[in-house]
């Protein structure tokens, strides 16, 4: 990898963010202030499991994407999560690095959340990719 080339985790993070914004969703790199309107998307954690070869870096990435909304937003959150998941599975190449979604490993969880004064839904998309 060249000095100016992004690492696989950063490539994936930026692409996930770009796709979410491109679908018209309010998207943040971290939890926004309390004044942010629901629903919104927050980029989550990325774990890199590299495997070095003689000529290049290959490996596996796992990532989470979080969706937050009010209890009344459940259907909208479900639709958003489905759109994101379908779009994320279409990622094949980012800046010359190949990505392959592990569809059977990926999932969506939906949970009620009462960590604020109002009850919310918190959807979590779990994504897994091989990169090479």
ABEGO torsion letter per residue (X at the ends): XBAABBBAAAAAAAAAAAAAAAAGBBBBABBBBAABBOBBBBBBBBBBBBBBBAABBBEBBBBBBBBBBBAAAAAAAAAAAAAAAAAAAABABBGGBBBBBBAAABBBBBBBBAABABBBBBBBBBBBBBBX
